[in-house]
Amino acid sequence: MKVKDIVNKEIVNLTNCEQEPIHIPGSIQPHGFLIGLKAGSFIIDYCSANTTQFLGLSHTQLLGQEFGAVFGNESKELFIDYIAQDRMLSSLLLKIQLMERDFLCTVHQSGSIFILEGEPVNTSSQKANEVYDHTSQFLSYMHTTHSLQDLCSLVARGTREITGYDRVMIYRFDTNYNGEVYAESCREDLEPFLGLHYPHTDIPPQARDLYLKNLLRIITDIDYTPVPIYTIDDDEQDKNLDLSLSILRSTSPIHVQYLHNMGVGATLTISLIYKQRLWGLIACHHYSPKNISPEIRLAAQLQGHFITSQIDVRQANEEYEISRKVNAAFDKLDMFELTGDPQSFQNLTAQPELLRLCNATGVSIYYNGEVYSQGTTPSVKEIRFLADFFNQSYANSSFHTNKLVDLIPDHRKLCENTAGAIYHSLGIESQNCIIWFRPETKTEVNWAGDPSKSIILDKKGLSPRNSFKLWKEIVDCTCKPWLQPELDTAAAYANGLQRQINLIKITEEEQKYRKLSEMLKEANAELENMNWISSHDLQEPLRKMQLISSHLLTEEDLPSNIQHSLTRLNFSAEKMRTLLQDILKYTRLKYSEDSFEKVRLTDLVKEVADDLSQDDNKPTEITVSDLPEIFGVPFFLKQLFSNLIANSIKYGKAEEKNFIHITAQAEALAYPTEQDELYHLILVKDNGIGFEQKYAESIFNIFTRLHLASQYNGSGVGLALCKKIVKNHKGHITASSTPGEGTEIRIYFPVIST
């Protein structure tokens, strides 16, 4: 049987440390041993090189063997029962005897492998009651402290008492994973780290990911020699073992160097997880090698659970006070008398509660190009610039920042006076918005070493920083962060304000349309007066012109040129009278209030046809088939068919007999562009001169003529009048034609609902 080690032999340095596969180092720390068993068969497939020290059997003797065959069936049954009861990674460790020695083991599964990590039982471990006393004391902290920081300080002190480490820190991350020593307990002779900040580069992303998976991490001796893990060489490509959840996992050499530079000899790290994010760490440092029993580790880990369980409660209490104050300010605000005039916006902005609802120092409302402000705000020009910038970047939405300079670095002077802002858009199609402001708050941040020098270059090449001396940084162009209750209240107010502005716009639109309606009424009244003039005052002079010209034409011995002129004058006067009468009919249609009734269309069309078929100049055969009953105004329907039939007669062929057929579609049908209503289809077809189909729509426009007036008399209003009559009957009219072959008019009348 061939065996091989799985040690990760990639060269790790600071140029590639962010890609370092720290979850598969292929080695462990030497204070315990590791065995990897295949699930199902319990064949030992992985084994650390130090099993001889703990079990008296080398890795070559163990690999490939079945667990029970080596350690006995009783130990195997105990192991299987532990797994079956789902105790892996729980606070209940597996206490098992292997080769007549007692071990405390952690067990977890990595893929298809059960990983057992054993450490000898420490006979000098603290008694269970001592651990319980410390643990119960932690519970009392929850009742004797009020702030989260006070609680963390007591937990740091208690954790140091139970574990014996030289220094215990509660380490808190910001949004960028820069860390701050939030609470600390240390030996009196040590320099305190409380309040120091550490750059995010100190803990690379893959390390943070492992802290989320494995909540406890221990290094008993920084100067340890890694113990390789061996496996059976079965030609499996890239055979490896994921040790993400391992307690003995070997540490990155970069991290070891970092701890060396700090002068640390041993560490214990406990993850603090809040809302599925790494909130912080309990970091325990010792300045010489140190190991603690698994029971003590679990007791310390429990303190991490205490803190994380209290983060929400303590932060909620702190935010509650903020929320209570801003809600009180919100309740006092009055914005429901807002109108569109500038004074109402000025009165609204002047309310002091408008600042208090999000603890701002200034606020501005930008509405229809005007700026209304209160408190400490940028200049009007700068507010217009910010409104334009936010509208382009965050149109129709909201935004907040406590470091405006990051967004507009070219306007640093503005950001020194106004470091933070909350922006809410107040309109979809405008730049209207409300902006709250906060000024710059200069702060001094104490770093454990210059964060810009987290990597140093020396004669050995790149290495972690070795200076942790106090380094002060002045943070400017930054305001106090906006808290969630402040953001929520600002959003609620902005939503209410936007509703009020929408109501103002609706009211303004209503007023505008009301004025337009009044103007239209006045215009219609003037048109009615003009119609009266057309129907009465203008027709009377035309009638007299016709009368005089007709009388003069009866005189004898008139020169031929005078007779010709008088004839043209008489014709023109008659043409003008016809045009005025047609215009009057067209405009009267709009204001007709005649009641609709059931109309027997067959009788009505036959009556019209009989009146028009007597034209001796163009004898025309008119046939009318059975037509349906429709709902309409008889007077206008007569005018409709009178115009259509007269048009067919007028545009009939002079050299042959003309006919007009008026028929109806047998069954009701839907109009081509509509599917939810049925129509009767009436067809008026002739064999006249026709027209080109491209004019099929334009012939229904008023004053449209396709032929010269000298060829065919008419005003160009007739078909427009027909279209209007059909439209007033909620119907449709179309035309199709071919030059020299005739025209077909299609009229759609709605079916009468029963």
BAKE-306725 format. One line per field, with one value per residue (C-alpha): y, z, x negated. Coordinates in steps of 0.5 Angstrom, whole numbers, always signed. Layout:
<recs>
py: Y / ...
pz: Z / ...
px: X / ...
</recs>
This chain:
<recs>
py: +0 / +7 / +13 / +20 / +27 / +32 / +38 / +44 / +46 / +52 / +58 / +63 / +70 / +77 / +78 / +72 / +71 / +73 / +67 / +62 / +56 / +56 / +51 / +45 / +46 / +39 / +39 / +40 / +43 / +38 / +38 / +33 / +28 / +27 / +21 / +21 / +16 / +14 / +14 / +8 / +3 / +7 / +5 / +10 / +14 / +20 / +20 / +25 / +24 / +24 / +18 / +14 / +20 / +19 / +12 / +8 / +6 / +10 / +13 / +7 / +2 / +6 / +8 / +3 / -1 / -1 / +3 / -2 / -7 / -3 / +0 / -5 / -5 / -2 / +4 / +4 / +3 / +9 / +13 / +11 / +13 / +19 / +21 / +18 / +22 / +28 / +31 / +33 / +40 / +41 / +43 / +35 / +33 / +25 / +22 / +16 / +11 / +9 / +4 / +5 / +12 / +17 / +23 / +28 / +29 / +33 / +30 / +33 / +31 / +34 / +31 / +24 / +23 / +23 / +27 / +25 / +30 / +28 / +31 / +27 / +28 / +34 / +31 / +38 / +41 / +45 / +42 / +42 / +46 / +52 / +52 / +53 / +58 / +62 / +61 / +63 / +69 / +71 / +71 / +76 / +81 / +81 / +84 / +89 / +92 / +97 / +98 / +94 / +96 / +95 / +88 / +87 / +89 / +85 / +79 / +80 / +80 / +74 / +70 / +72 / +69 / +63 / +62 / +65 / +69 / +75 / +79 / +78 / +83 / +84 / +86 / +90 / +91 / +96 / +96 / +95 / +90 / +95 / +93 / +96 / +94 / +95 / +92 / +89 / +86 / +85 / +84 / +90 / +91 / +90 / +96 / +97 / +96 / +99 / +104 / +102 / +100 / +95 / +95 / +90 / +87 / +84 / +79 / +77 / +75 / +68 / +68 / +72 / +66 / +61 / +65 / +65 / +57 / +55 / +59 / +57 / +57 / +56 / +56 / +53 / +55 / +60 / +56 / +50 / +45 / +43 / +36 / +33 / +29 / +22 / +19 / +12 / +14 / +11 / +15 / +20 / +26 / +33 / +28 / +33 / +34 / +41 / +43 / +49 / +46 / +43 / +45 / +43 / +46 / +49 / +56 / +60 / +62 / +69 / +69 / +66 / +71 / +77 / +74 / +73 / +81 / +82 / +78 / +73 / +66 / +63 / +65 / +63 / +67 / +66 / +69 / +74 / +73 / +78 / +77 / +72 / +77 / +77 / +83 / +82 / +77 / +75 / +75 / +72 / +73 / +70 / +72 / +65 / +58 / +56 / +51 / +50 / +44 / +43 / +44 / +51 / +53 / +51 / +55 / +61 / +60 / +60 / +68 / +69 / +66 / +71 / +77 / +76 / +74 / +81 / +85 / +86 / +87 / +92 / +96 / +96 / +99 / +104 / +105 / +105 / +112 / +115 / +112 / +115 / +122 / +122 / +119 / +125 / +130 / +127 / +127 / +134 / +136 / +139 / +138 / +137 / +145 / +145 / +149 / +150 / +157 / +159 / +161 / +155 / +151 / +156 / +155 / +148 / +148 / +153 / +148 / +146 / +138 / +138 / +137 / +133 / +128 / +125 / +129 / +134 / +141 / +143 / +141 / +144 / +142 / +144 / +145 / +147 / +150 / +154 / +152 / +153 / +152 / +151 / +151 / +150 / +148 / +149 / +155 / +156 / +155 / +148 / +146 / +146 / +143 / +137 / +136 / +136 / +131 / +126 / +126 / +124 / +119 / +116 / +119 / +117 / +114 / +115 / +115 / +117 / +118 / +120 / +122 / +126 / +127 / +120 / +122 / +129 / +129 / +135 / +139 / +138 / +145 / +144 / +137 / +140 / +144 / +139 / +132 / +128 / +128 / +124 / +125 / +123 / +124 / +128 / +127 / +122 / +127 / +133 / +135 / +136 / +133 / +134 / +133 / +133 / +135 / +134 / +138 / +135 / +132 / +131 / +125 / +122 / +115 / +111 / +105 / +100 / +102 / +106 / +102 / +104 / +100 / +94 / +90 / +92 / +91 / +89 / +85 / +78 / +81 / +82 / +81 / +83 / +89 / +89 / +96 / +96 / +103 / +108 / +112 / +117 / +119 / +125 / +123 / +129 / +131 / +125 / +126 / +122 / +116 / +116 / +111 / +107 / +110 / +117 / +114 / +111 / +117 / +121 / +116 / +116 / +124 / +124 / +119 / +124 / +130 / +127 / +125 / +132 / +135 / +130 / +133 / +140 / +138 / +134 / +141 / +145 / +140 / +141 / +148 / +149 / +144 / +148 / +154 / +151 / +149 / +156 / +158 / +153 / +155 / +162 / +160 / +155 / +161 / +165 / +160 / +159 / +167 / +166 / +160 / +165 / +170 / +165 / +162 / +169 / +175 / +172 / +168 / +174 / +178 / +172 / +171 / +178 / +177 / +171 / +175 / +181 / +177 / +172 / +179 / +182 / +175 / +176 / +183 / +183 / +185 / +184 / +183 / +176 / +178 / +181 / +175 / +170 / +174 / +175 / +167 / +166 / +171 / +167 / +160 / +163 / +165 / +159 / +155 / +160 / +159 / +151 / +151 / +156 / +151 / +145 / +148 / +150 / +142 / +140 / +144 / +143 / +136 / +137 / +140 / +136 / +133 / +129 / +123 / +116 / +111 / +105 / +106 / +102 / +103 / +100 / +104 / +111 / +109 / +107 / +114 / +118 / +114 / +115 / +123 / +123 / +118 / +123 / +126 / +127 / +129 / +122 / +117 / +112 / +105 / +105 / +98 / +98 / +91 / +89 / +93 / +92 / +96 / +100 / +105 / +113 / +119 / +119 / +126 / +125 / +118 / +121 / +126 / +121 / +116 / +123 / +125 / +118 / +117 / +124 / +123 / +116 / +120 / +126 / +122 / +117 / +116 / +120 / +115 / +109 / +107 / +108 / +104 / +104 / +98 / +99 / +92 / +89 / +84 / +78 / +77 / +82 / +82 / +85 / +91 / +89 / +93 / +91 / +84 / +86 / +89 / +87 / +91 / +91 / +92 / +97 / +97 / +103 / +101 / +104 / +104 / +111 / +114 / +112 / +114 / +112 / +107 / +112 / +117 / +112 / +116 / +123 / +124 / +124 / +130 / +137 / +141 / +135 / +135 / +130 / +133 / +141 / +145 / +146 / +139 / +137 / +142 / +141 / +144 / +138 / +138 / +132 / +126 / +129 / +130 / +123 / +121 / +125 / +123 / +115 / +117 / +120 / +114 / +110 / +107 / +107 / +108 / +106 / +107 / +102 / +104 / +103 / +108 / +107 / +101 / +105 / +106 / +102 / +105 / +101 / +103 / +100 / +101 / +98 / +92 / +94 / +90 / +87
pz: +0 / -2 / +2 / +1 / +5 / +3 / +5 / +1 / -2 / -5 / -4 / +0 / +1 / +1 / -6 / -6 / +1 / -1 / -5 / +0 / +1 / +8 / +9 / +6 / +9 / +9 / +16 / +24 / +30 / +34 / +41 / +38 / +33 / +27 / +23 / +17 / +16 / +10 / +11 / +11 / +12 / +17 / +14 / +16 / +10 / +13 / +19 / +22 / +22 / +30 / +32 / +35 / +40 / +42 / +40 / +40 / +32 / +26 / +21 / +16 / +21 / +21 / +14 / +10 / +17 / +19 / +26 / +30 / +28 / +31 / +37 / +38 / +37 / +43 / +41 / +34 / +37 / +41 / +35 / +31 / +37 / +37 / +30 / +30 / +36 / +31 / +37 / +32 / +33 / +39 / +46 / +48 / +46 / +45 / +51 / +48 / +50 / +44 / +46 / +53 / +53 / +55 / +49 / +48 / +41 / +36 / +31 / +24 / +17 / +11 / +5 / +5 / +11 / +18 / +22 / +29 / +32 / +39 / +45 / +51 / +57 / +62 / +69 / +72 / +68 / +72 / +75 / +72 / +78 / +77 / +70 / +71 / +77 / +71 / +66 / +71 / +73 / +65 / +66 / +71 / +66 / +62 / +68 / +71 / +65 / +60 / +54 / +49 / +51 / +58 / +57 / +53 / +58 / +63 / +58 / +57 / +64 / +65 / +59 / +62 / +69 / +66 / +61 / +64 / +58 / +58 / +54 / +52 / +47 / +44 / +37 / +33 / +25 / +21 / +14 / +11 / +16 / +19 / +26 / +33 / +40 / +43 / +50 / +53 / +60 / +60 / +65 / +69 / +66 / +59 / +54 / +53 / +46 / +48 / +42 / +37 / +30 / +25 / +18 / +14 / +11 / +18 / +16 / +9 / +6 / +6 / +14 / +15 / +11 / +16 / +22 / +19 / +19 / +25 / +31 / +35 / +33 / +38 / +37 / +43 / +41 / +35 / +34 / +33 / +27 / +23 / +23 / +16 / +14 / +10 / +6 / +2 / -5 / -10 / -16 / -14 / -17 / -13 / -7 / -1 / +6 / +7 / +15 / +15 / +21 / +24 / +31 / +30 / +23 / +22 / +21 / +15 / +15 / +14 / +20 / +24 / +22 / +24 / +31 / +32 / +30 / +35 / +40 / +42 / +44 / +43 / +41 / +42 / +37 / +38 / +32 / +34 / +29 / +28 / +22 / +19 / +18 / +22 / +27 / +31 / +35 / +42 / +41 / +47 / +47 / +51 / +51 / +52 / +49 / +52 / +51 / +55 / +55 / +51 / +56 / +58 / +50 / +50 / +56 / +53 / +46 / +50 / +52 / +45 / +44 / +50 / +47 / +40 / +43 / +46 / +40 / +38 / +44 / +46 / +40 / +39 / +46 / +44 / +37 / +41 / +45 / +38 / +35 / +40 / +40 / +32 / +32 / +37 / +32 / +26 / +30 / +31 / +24 / +20 / +12 / +11 / +9 / +4 / -3 / -9 / -7 / -4 / +2 / +4 / +3 / +7 / +13 / +12 / +12 / +18 / +23 / +28 / +28 / +21 / +23 / +29 / +26 / +23 / +28 / +22 / +22 / +16 / +11 / +4 / +0 / -8 / -11 / -18 / -19 / -12 / -6 / +1 / +7 / +15 / +19 / +17 / +9 / +3 / -1 / -6 / -12 / -8 / -7 / -14 / -16 / -11 / -13 / -20 / -18 / -14 / -19 / -24 / -20 / -16 / -20 / -17 / -11 / -4 / -2 / +4 / +6 / +12 / +7 / +1 / -1 / -3 / -9 / -11 / -9 / -14 / -9 / -2 / +0 / +0 / +4 / +9 / +11 / +9 / +10 / +10 / +7 / +6 / +0 / -3 / -9 / -9 / -17 / -23 / -28 / -24 / -20 / -14 / -8 / +0 / +3 / +10 / +12 / +17 / +18 / +18 / +25 / +26 / +29 / +31 / +30 / +34 / +29 / +32 / +27 / +20 / +16 / +10 / +12 / +13 / +8 / +9 / +4 / +7 / +6 / +6 / +1 / +3 / +10 / +15 / +19 / +25 / +28 / +32 / +35 / +36 / +30 / +30 / +24 / +23 / +19 / +16 / +11 / +15 / +19 / +25 / +22 / +20 / +25 / +22 / +26 / +23 / +16 / +17 / +19 / +14 / +9 / +12 / +12 / +5 / +2 / +6 / +3 / -4 / -4 / -2 / -8 / -12 / -10 / -11 / -18 / -19 / -17 / -21 / -27 / -25 / -25 / -32 / -35 / -32 / -35 / -42 / -41 / -40 / -46 / -50 / -48 / -50 / -57 / -58 / -56 / -61 / -66 / -65 / -67 / -73 / -75 / -74 / -78 / -84 / -83 / -83 / -85 / -90 / -94 / -95 / -99 / -103 / -104 / -107 / -111 / -114 / -115 / -118 / -123 / -125 / -126 / -131 / -135 / -137 / -140 / -148 / -152 / -146 / -149 / -149 / -145 / -140 / -140 / -139 / -133 / -130 / -130 / -127 / -121 / -120 / -120 / -115 / -111 / -111 / -109 / -103 / -100 / -101 / -97 / -92 / -91 / -91 / -86 / -81 / -82 / -80 / -74 / -71 / -71 / -65 / -61 / -63 / -57 / -61 / -57 / -60 / -62 / -66 / -73 / -79 / -83 / -90 / -90 / -88 / -94 / -99 / -97 / -99 / -105 / -108 / -107 / -110 / -116 / -120 / -123 / -130 / -132 / -129 / -129 / -124 / -121 / -114 / -110 / -103 / -100 / -93 / -88 / -80 / -75 / -71 / -65 / -68 / -70 / -76 / -78 / -78 / -81 / -87 / -88 / -88 / -93 / -97 / -98 / -100 / -105 / -108 / -108 / -112 / -117 / -118 / -119 / -124 / -131 / -136 / -142 / -139 / -134 / -127 / -121 / -113 / -109 / -102 / -98 / -91 / -89 / -87 / -80 / -75 / -74 / -71 / -73 / -76 / -70 / -65 / -62 / -56 / -60 / -66 / -71 / -77 / -84 / -89 / -96 / -101 / -108 / -114 / -121 / -122 / -124 / -117 / -114 / -112 / -106 / -103 / -102 / -98 / -91 / -94 / -97 / -90 / -88 / -89 / -95 / -99 / -106 / -111 / -117 / -120 / -118 / -125 / -127 / -121 / -116 / -109 / -102 / -100 / -93 / -95 / -93 / -87 / -85 / -86 / -82 / -76 / -76 / -76 / -71 / -67 / -67 / -64 / -71 / -77 / -84 / -89 / -97 / -102 / -110 / -116 / -122 / -127 / -123 / -118 / -110 / -104 / -98 / -91 / -85 / -79 / -74 / -67 / -66 / -61 / -54 / -52
px: +0 / -3 / -1 / -3 / -2 / +3 / -1 / +1 / -6 / -4 / -9 / -5 / -7 / -4 / -3 / +2 / +4 / +12 / +12 / +9 / +13 / +13 / +18 / +14 / +7 / +6 / +3 / +5 / +2 / -1 / +3 / +8 / +8 / +13 / +16 / +21 / +26 / +30 / +37 / +41 / +35 / +31 / +24 / +19 / +17 / +13 / +9 / +4 / -3 / -3 / +1 / -5 / -5 / +2 / +4 / -2 / -1 / -4 / +0 / -2 / +1 / +7 / +9 / +13 / +15 / +23 / +24 / +27 / +21 / +16 / +20 / +25 / +32 / +34 / +31 / +34 / +41 / +40 / +37 / +43 / +48 / +45 / +46 / +53 / +55 / +53 / +48 / +43 / +40 / +45 / +42 / +42 / +36 / +34 / +30 / +27 / +22 / +17 / +11 / +13 / +12 / +18 / +19 / +24 / +26 / +29 / +33 / +35 / +36 / +33 / +36 / +36 / +31 / +32 / +26 / +24 / +20 / +17 / +14 / +12 / +16 / +13 / +13 / +12 / +18 / +22 / +28 / +35 / +38 / +32 / +34 / +41 / +40 / +36 / +42 / +47 / +44 / +44 / +52 / +52 / +48 / +54 / +58 / +53 / +51 / +55 / +50 / +47 / +40 / +41 / +43 / +37 / +33 / +35 / +35 / +28 / +26 / +30 / +27 / +20 / +21 / +24 / +19 / +13 / +10 / +6 / +10 / +18 / +21 / +28 / +26 / +32 / +32 / +34 / +38 / +31 / +28 / +24 / +23 / +24 / +22 / +29 / +27 / +21 / +18 / +11 / +5 / +4 / -3 / -1 / +0 / +8 / +10 / +17 / +20 / +14 / +17 / +14 / +14 / +19 / +12 / +10 / +16 / +16 / +23 / +22 / +20 / +27 / +31 / +28 / +29 / +37 / +36 / +32 / +34 / +27 / +20 / +14 / +7 / +3 / -4 / -6 / -13 / -9 / -12 / -6 / -4 / -3 / +3 / +3 / +7 / +7 / +5 / +10 / +9 / +15 / +13 / +13 / +14 / +15 / +19 / +23 / +21 / +25 / +29 / +23 / +20 / +13 / +13 / +6 / +5 / +3 / -5 / -3 / +2 / -4 / -9 / -4 / -3 / -10 / -11 / -6 / -10 / -4 / -5 / +2 / +9 / +16 / +21 / +29 / +33 / +39 / +44 / +50 / +55 / +51 / +45 / +38 / +40 / +33 / +29 / +27 / +19 / +15 / +8 / +2 / -5 / -8 / -5 / +2 / +7 / +14 / +18 / +24 / +29 / +26 / +26 / +33 / +35 / +31 / +35 / +41 / +39 / +39 / +46 / +48 / +46 / +49 / +56 / +55 / +53 / +60 / +63 / +58 / +58 / +65 / +65 / +61 / +64 / +71 / +69 / +67 / +74 / +78 / +75 / +76 / +83 / +85 / +82 / +86 / +92 / +92 / +90 / +96 / +96 / +103 / +104 / +99 / +101 / +97 / +96 / +88 / +91 / +94 / +87 / +83 / +88 / +87 / +80 / +79 / +82 / +76 / +79 / +77 / +70 / +71 / +74 / +68 / +63 / +60 / +58 / +61 / +66 / +68 / +74 / +73 / +80 / +81 / +74 / +74 / +71 / +74 / +69 / +68 / +62 / +55 / +55 / +51 / +52 / +58 / +53 / +50 / +57 / +59 / +52 / +54 / +61 / +59 / +53 / +57 / +63 / +58 / +55 / +61 / +67 / +74 / +71 / +67 / +60 / +56 / +49 / +44 / +39 / +41 / +34 / +33 / +39 / +36 / +29 / +28 / +33 / +29 / +30 / +38 / +36 / +33 / +39 / +44 / +41 / +47 / +54 / +61 / +64 / +71 / +74 / +81 / +83 / +82 / +81 / +78 / +72 / +77 / +73 / +72 / +65 / +63 / +56 / +51 / +44 / +37 / +35 / +28 / +25 / +19 / +18 / +12 / +9 / +5 / +0 / +0 / +6 / +2 / -4 / +0 / -5 / -13 / -18 / -25 / -31 / -27 / -22 / -15 / -12 / -6 / -7 / -12 / -10 / -4 / -6 / +0 / +1 / +7 / +11 / +15 / +22 / +25 / +31 / +35 / +41 / +44 / +47 / +55 / +59 / +64 / +70 / +67 / +67 / +74 / +77 / +74 / +77 / +84 / +84 / +82 / +87 / +92 / +89 / +89 / +97 / +98 / +94 / +98 / +105 / +102 / +100 / +107 / +111 / +107 / +108 / +116 / +115 / +112 / +117 / +123 / +120 / +119 / +126 / +129 / +125 / +128 / +135 / +133 / +130 / +136 / +141 / +137 / +138 / +145 / +146 / +142 / +146 / +152 / +149 / +148 / +155 / +158 / +154 / +150 / +155 / +160 / +155 / +153 / +161 / +161 / +156 / +159 / +166 / +163 / +158 / +164 / +168 / +163 / +162 / +170 / +168 / +167 / +162 / +156 / +149 / +147 / +141 / +146 / +150 / +144 / +142 / +149 / +150 / +143 / +145 / +152 / +148 / +143 / +148 / +152 / +145 / +144 / +151 / +150 / +143 / +146 / +152 / +147 / +143 / +149 / +151 / +144 / +143 / +151 / +149 / +144 / +150 / +156 / +160 / +165 / +167 / +164 / +170 / +171 / +171 / +173 / +167 / +171 / +177 / +172 / +167 / +173 / +176 / +169 / +168 / +175 / +174 / +167 / +168 / +172 / +166 / +167 / +160 / +157 / +162 / +160 / +163 / +163 / +165 / +165 / +165 / +168 / +164 / +164 / +167 / +162 / +162 / +161 / +164 / +168 / +167 / +159 / +160 / +164 / +158 / +153 / +156 / +159 / +151 / +149 / +154 / +153 / +146 / +146 / +151 / +147 / +141 / +144 / +142 / +145 / +145 / +148 / +154 / +152 / +154 / +154 / +155 / +156 / +155 / +154 / +149 / +153 / +150 / +148 / +140 / +134 / +131 / +124 / +120 / +125 / +127 / +132 / +138 / +142 / +144 / +149 / +146 / +149 / +146 / +148 / +145 / +145 / +142 / +139 / +133 / +129 / +123 / +116 / +116 / +110 / +116 / +120 / +119 / +118 / +125 / +128 / +124 / +128 / +127 / +123 / +125 / +122 / +125 / +125 / +131 / +132 / +133 / +137 / +141 / +141 / +138 / +133 / +137 / +142 / +138 / +135 / +142 / +143 / +137 / +139 / +146 / +144 / +139 / +145 / +148 / +142 / +141 / +135 / +135 / +130 / +130 / +126 / +126 / +123 / +122 / +128 / +131 / +135 / +135 / +137 / +138 / +139 / +143 / +142 / +148 / +148 / +153 / +158 / +157 / +164
</recs>
